[in-house]
Amino acid sequence: MIGALYFLALLSSTMAWGRAGLWGEGSERNGTGGGDGGVCTCNAFLPSSTFPVQELVLIEQSGVEISHKLELQMGMLETYEIKMTAYAEKIVNLTGEIEKIEKDPDSFNEAHIEDVKVEIKQVEALIIELQSSVQGSTTVFESMRVQITAMVETLVTMEKTYDKNLVLQTRREYTKIQLELEECERRHQELFNPNIGSCAHTGIIKISKPIVSQLNAHLNAGFRYGGWGKDSKPFRGSESMYWYSGYSSASIIDIRFYTDYKNLILRIHHQHHNLQNGWHGTGNNFLVRDNTLYYQSNNPFSMAKLNFTSMTYQHRVISKASARFSYTHSPNQNLDFAADETGLWVTYATDESGGRLVIARINEPSFGIEEEWQTSVYKPGVSNAFMVCGVFYAVRTVDIQTEEIFYKFDTKTKQESYISIPFERFQESFVNLDYNPTDQKLYMYNNGYYVNYHLWFNHTTKAIVEEIKESPALSTGEEKHPSIPFEKFQGNYFNLDYNPSDQKLYMYNNDMLLPILLLVLPILSPALAWIPLEDWGSGNVTASVGESGQCVCHVNLPDTIFPADRVEHMQQVTQDLILEVEIQINKMVSYKGKLEIFLGELKNLTIRVEMLESGPDKYIKLDFELLRIELREFEFLVSQLKESLNSTSPMFDSLYTEIHNMSLIVDQLETYDKSNLEVIRIEFAKLQKKLEDCQKEQEDIINPDIGKCNHKGIMSISKPMVSQLNAHLNAQYRFGGWGKDSKPARGYESMYWYGGYSSPSVYDFFLYSNYDNLILRSSFKRHTLPNGWQGTGNNYVVHGNAIYYQHNTPFSMSKLNFTTSKYDYRVIPQASERFSYSYSASQNMDFAADENGLWVMYATEGSKGKMIIAKIDVPSFGIENEWNTGVYKLLVGNAFMVCGVMYATRSVDLNTEEIFYSYDTKTGEEKHLSIPFEKFQESYFNLDYNPSDQKLYMYNNGYYVTYNVKYNKD
């Protein structure tokens, strides 16, 4: 605070006022002349201002300068975008022109081709010039980033050093609490006063904890199949009505209606409808809409409806819908009905889509399919699904207590995205989950219990605008009075307009323009006018003689208060500036990438023009006999490559076919004009490139680093190499496994083993001396497990001339030593029999071997069904160490170990499997991957890696299948 005090203020003189004459003439302390020619002097000890005001002023000035620079550069960016659009258009036109010339070269002369070449060079020069400009802007933005970063560091130092009362920290904490309070109030408003029927949001962002009502109306936990909820389009007067249908199986035979929630809880129904014979249904994804039940009919397989007003039945067959694909929690959920703000829907999978879900809108009056959308999500990997505002949401199980919305598809924009919105289940499994637009809740039938959830949506200005734009009133002229609340920044505003170019609302709100995209001079200037710099001194004392002749001391105290407002303002300014600069730098990176692509396209066009200029008469002549010799060399290389791999492959067959076809073409061309031989030269070059790619692809497979882990994990999996049907030559023996010993005894390096059954039981194994004898079904040893030592599941492995498998009684890991024919077992107390892989119900323990030794994988109740990796100590046959993973076992197709890393697979569709998760036991790091590979048949029950040849061995519906593994060695 700056003030003038008429006070003694620590004066050193003996008298502060009186007549001037009292202050001795000629005194060395004279300050200011006074009355009667006398003088008076005042001395004071004043505190100095320690805050570096001048430094803050420099930061404020720098902020203004950077804002100006930023504004100029952003103006240049608009020019860049205009130029890039123009250049892209020129390239498209040039490409079209060259394609015309290539199709009919005789219609164009050399002058025309020369003009095209000149135009290509001109565009190339313009792009190079633009590249230089973009690089210049990048340098400016990077310089700004350095300046702003320095400003930020200075402001942080100022706050730490001079804000002794923690004013700014307190303000930030206050703001944080205020925002949390506003969010809480907003959510409270959504829950208790939802904007029913509105889609003024961009989707679900959160799901509440489960709200459990009670056990079903039968008071029977055995009735775990069924559903409950409200009519999604109720008649007037029946808005409070609830319905329930529950069974001990997946059949649909009746439904009960309750007038309100209280009567639902009291189990007092006012209507009970039994479905007529011939109209019974199956599955549990039914719903009630417009006083009509929509459900899946048994015979024929179709969607059916029962109108309770007229008591009439109707069905419609969806010809493409398949009865093969259901959700993970029930085998009969082939058709799933859903309702939302936009109408009635049904989802299903087809054989044509490979099991991927299809969304279909139902035309309610005609009960037919109006429109379809294809998604990319595999239905057996989904627990359930529902619709909200035309957006499809798919859920999956994370563990025994947690479900997750992991995928959504917007039918308006046809955009799909993978998301993660976890929510809690009351019980482990459920068979019905649907959204109701009348109260914006999710209704779940959870193991016989009534459960519902509140939803929170992401409300944005864009969504509100879209809601207004899509109002029917705009096209019909109908007057409407919508209620779409949104928050103001301050009390009054004088202008509100929508801008279609960026789909934003702009408001002039109490002298503040919202949204503030860039802080520029009009905002920063007032900061400089707050307090003049000269008023921020170290203070001063002046003396004067008053009217009565007394000496008056004027004391100006310095302002020692920390300028919190100014510092906070500049902190916000620098934060906004650095954000904007980062956005512009990212744009520069994008521009550079596009310009490089443009240059590459122009280079390609130049090559094409040069080929046109060379003309058919200027082709290089080839000697036919020389070409035949080279083709024979190709054939020899492919044959050598095939023998080195000791296997068949579609790739080799394709190369053989192409070589044979090319030989025929050479023979034909020799009878015609030799100048046309350039055609075969081009094909020859393509074939050579294919062979080089093939050799490169197989390099690691031909010469693998056996026993070494000098890589960063799996990069890709080859196509399946199918040997033959199992040794029983019986496709019914689809349960089983085959492979090689992962740690073979000397002399048994070529030995193979096989065990196949018509059920998941394990009771014998066959050993073969080599691959030929495996194919010939000529075993040298058969081990039949005696009573008491038989097993189950099909995830066994041979390691050190012993087979490790899952024992029946007691539930344990067991082994049979092939050398001594001795048996042994060990119980793992925490391992659970509840959790298996998705392809079989009995694969509770999965044995694996790799370069690091022997492993077993299982899930426990304590891990909530998530997989545990355990290292087996082979000599003691005990557990050496354990690692908890984050992957839920029931969602996994199978798993294997490579170099101490667990890889988990899952189905993508009927023909595709995917390595989607890995866990490194050395580092504890888990990753979510996407390494797809092809299946020979739809389901399989054994998949293991063998470190002795670095291959994957799969028992695929009774067939022997192997895969080569390619590693990331970068």
Summary of the structure (lengths in Angstrom):
residues: 970
radius of gyration: 39.7
end to end distance: 65.3
largest distance: 134.7
contacts: 2991
relative contact order: 0.09
helix: 32%
strand: 32%
